[in-house]
């Protein structure tokens, strides 16, 4: 009766899981108390802001107080643009640009002087089967001139019967094909005239030549 009672080892085995669970729970409780206790060194530090994920962030809005590039840089005024676009005026000290001189008009073509020897044809007389014609040669110059009259008649006129010069030395005749060339043997004085006459046969009423010239100038 005097000995102490000691439990046997096999009698404690059913209680081992319970004791182990209590010990684990006690350890977890102590760990939780230590972890949740505030650190005195971190009390004064501000908490870091929680950032918004990039895919949730909306479009950024510039601060109203911060100047934007467009507002900070003034746009050039219309006066400044007009000043830059306007050309520089020439200095008053510089001479004005020379005006190109107009080209002078070309001189007119020289006109041929009027012929000094002229001729006028006329029919002096007509008769059955023939006629008498005349070329009046006039010298409008200031010196004596020799002369040559050339006549060409149509085929209905001819042959020529005779020719003569009124009141002057007689002319010579040279026939060149169907052209009759009469050359005076004496010059015509200034302001004077000589009459060359000729007689032709004819088969029609035509009495005028096809061509008539005096020294190359057509007769009137």
Helices and strands as residue ranges (DSSP letters): H 9-12, G 13-15, H 16-36, G 40-42, H 69-72, H 78-85, E 117-127, E 130-139, E 148-152, E 157-166, E 171-176, E 179-184, E 193-202, E 211-214, E 217-218
